[in-house]
């Protein structure tokens, strides 16, 4: 594809490994945050209550939505910075 940098196999593997690490970190953070928010520290049952399930569903949906928004914003900033770098410098 035109305009996209070409990466070696080693670079692609590194990018994939970093992406897996980032997704794993996000999953652990999301799990910890939503567990703290939605599940009381003293368990009264081995099963989730309806309220806990609903809270977890909403918490995870919000967490993923925010992560997506942040990703889009960072991508937008990165593209803007790239355009600034590409502009010819005026003397």
HELIX and SHEET records of a PDB file:
HELIX    1   1 UNK A    9  UNK A   38  1                                  30    
HELIX    2   2 UNK A   50  UNK A   86  1                                  37    
END                                                                             
